[in-house]
Amino acid sequence: MAPVRGAKGPSPPLYHPFPAYPTPIAPVGLLGDGKSSQFADEDIRAKEAMEEYAERSDCVYGFAEVKYEQLVPMAPSTDRGLGGITAAQLADDGGLTAEAIVSLSEEALVLYVKSLTLLARAMDIASVWWSKKSRSAASSGVSTAVSEHVAQKINAIVQWVRQRFNEVLEKSEVVRLKLVEAQKLLPEDHPSHPSNHGEDSVASSSGSGVKQVYLTAGISAEKLMYDRALEMSRAAAIDEVTNENLPGCKISYVTAIRMLESVLEGDDDSTARMLSNGKEPVRAGSKENAKENAKENAKENAKENAKENAKENAMENAKENAMDLDTDEEAHVRKMIKMITGRLSSVTKKQQMIVEANSKEHQTQLQMARRRSGEVIPRSVATHGPS
């Protein structure tokens, strides 16, 4: 992937791979009588699946933020939303050319859409979980402590996903506006100029009458994520060999793994496979039940908001530009994940060895200091008794 024009800061950037959603304190007495272990395991698997999608989405979001910060130097606060952006800030190009703005906007847009897709799948899992929980709560006999603890954690994840979904939705709209305006500034003979988009690119979605976003052929979130994962893993390997910045090296490896896992998330059936039993599909009825049983479920509201703006159009364009993996490509990505996982394990062991070595050295220094200060009785004195 060609270097991004106008990029600032370290490359690849080091961003945290794990979302910081609130984690409730575990209640005391989570051990049950063993009869409800099956239901408890299903709850835990649903929670872990949501966490995985949240982590993957957060990594993709971090990559999109690298593009976004170049487009909008003063990024809007999540508390202010779109209302915090002035017209001057929106029009500020940061010294970038029109072609650079188009390129950055397209890349940021497809990455934001990918992040939204992963967040939506996490909410799908929560919807099915709430639906199953409401039907089986009376007869399952699940330990109250276990069920309540898992429910609190899932609720915390849902709240985090809801906030992140709305934030990504707003930022993607800013990027869309940037893209549309930058395309108008291109030369008329440029393929991305509005005059060359054709009638098919000005279709309405759900009767909204909003113009679709035209994306350059070949732009896909999967390709961008693959290239970034490869770049990060190579940079981390150099740090690993030189024993420099091992914590950052570990973050880079984990982020690369999550991005490659997101590359493999290209089919709609993958969400169902992440569920506890792998048999119950995501249905509209499940979403309605989830909405009734959990006020925190924000997917329906988020979808309604998405229909009211051009995000649905951007998602349709992104799907058309998405890179479909064939069998060989998928096998190659899985091989890379396995290889990077091995390097991650090696770095973790190396960090543990360093900690143990430092601990032993510290203990040795303390013993030497005690001997010099007279706190330790010399062995010769201890062996000679009173004469």
Beta strands, then each sheet from edge to edge (+ up, - down):
end
